[in-house]
C-alpha cells in the first residue's frame, strides 16, 4: 500500500511539473495561451444562401480586421454590409464578422477571398465559395414549404434537430421548422413545419422555456443584431410592457420529442408579438386542434404554415431595433392521406385536405371563434402575398387551396 501511495505522489508531482512546463511555453506577447484563429462558419454555401459569418478567437485584448480582397463573378456580391457597400470589418477578437451575400443566379460557382489580420501578428486568408444556381438547400419535396418571394430583407432558413426514436418512429436528424425571416421588421413572415402521428410531440417532456437568439450554429446566418432581443434581462423580457405575449409560431408543445427541437422553438425567429388574450385562449385552442389533426391516422402527415400579416405600421421598441406588430395572425394546413413514401406532388386532389384560419391580432380577434376564423388557403395567399404549398401538383393545387370544408376537420 505504501508503495502505491508513493507512486501516486510521484505521478502527481510529475503531472504538475508538466503543466508548469506547458504553461511556460505560451506566447507571452499574446497575453495568454489561447490559439489565434479565424474561420468561416461555412466555406461552401448554396446559391440561395445570403449570410455567413467569420468566427474569431485568440488572446484577449487584441483586435482584428477582415477585408474582402477579391470576389469572382460579374458584380460584387459579398460584403460586410447588407447594401453590399462595405469590404472590410473589424472588432475585438472573439466578436463575429457577418457577411452578406447576393443569391447566385448564374450557372457558375463563384469565390471570394477574405484576409483576416490580428494586432498580435496572426493572419490568415479565407476562401468562400458560393455554388451555382440550382444548388438550393430549400427542400423541394417538403409538403409545408411556401414559394420564395425575393426580397433583400428576407432570409430563408431551415432548422434541423435530433429527434429520439419512439415506437415506429426511427428518430435521427430531421428538419424541425423553416422560416422566412425579415431583417427589417425583425420578425418572420411565416414558420413552416410538419406534424406526423404525434411523433414530433412524444414522449412528452417539460417545456424548455429558454427564450433566446438563434445561435447561428446552422446556415444561413441570421445576424444577432438583426434578431429580436427577447431573452432574459433588460429589454429582452418580452413584449409584456406593450400587452403582447411572445407568441410561438411553431408551438413548443408540438416539439416535445426531445429537448433540442423544443429549445429551438424559443428562438426569436419563431416569435411574434401576439395579443395576450388571443394567444392564451382561442389561439391556444386552435394549436391543440392542429396537433390532434396531425395524428388522426397512421399514415397521415399534416403540413402547417403559421405566420403574420402586416396591414398596419405598428411597432414595439426592442434593443435590436423596432419589431413590427402583426395586424393578423394566421395558419394554413395541408393534410395528406396515405403512404408517406410518396412526395406531396404525387398526391391527387381527393387525397388532400386544406384549410386556413385568420385572426386579427387584437381583442376582437381574441373574441373570434375558430369556426368564424376559417378561410381558404387562397384567401390567406391574397392577404399575405405568399404562395403556399409550392410542391403540390399544379393540376390539383387550385382546387385543394380553395377548400374550407369544416366537416373535413374533426371538432369544427
Secondary structure, 3 states (H helix, E strand, C coil): CHHHHHHHHHHHHHHHHHHHHHHHCCCHHHCCCCCCEEEECCCEECCCCCEEEEEEECCCCCEEEEEEEEECCCCCCEECCCCCCCCEEEEECCCCEEEEECCCCCCCCEEEEEEEEECCCCEEEEEEEECCCCCCCCCCCCCCCCCCCCCCCEEEEEEEEEECCECCECCEEEEEEEEEEECCCCEEEEEEEEECCCCCCCCCCCCCCCCECCCCCCCCCCCHHHCCCCCCCHHHCCCHHHCEEEEECCCHHHCCCCHHHHHHCCEHHHEEEEEHHHHHCHHHHHHHHHHHHCCCCCCCEEEEEEEEECCCCCEECCCCCCEECCCEEEEEEEEECCCCCCCHHHCCHHHEEEEEEEEECCHHHHCCCCCCCEECHHHHHHHHCCCCCCCCCHHHHHHHHCCCCHHHCCCC
